Amino acid sequence: MSRLQRSEEEWSAHEHMRLEELQKAREVLFNKYQRRRLPWEDVVQIDAMIEEANAVETDGGQSGSLNAESSS
């Protein structure tokens, strides 16, 4: 996640980030927000990405257990 120029509105696409990496990035972005170097919308956007990663992680764990039960 990065911006090439300050005027860009969209994030640049990068490889899939793990939940731990997203949480570390959120901490960095929040610290930048506190120093008024970053708009709040960017913090909200990474919060949404973290929620999505949590949902995928939770979904992946549940579907794996269902597959194990159905194959038995």
Secondary structure as UniProt FT lines:
FT   TURN            6..7
FT   HELIX           19..34
FT   TURN            35..36
FT   HELIX           40..71
//
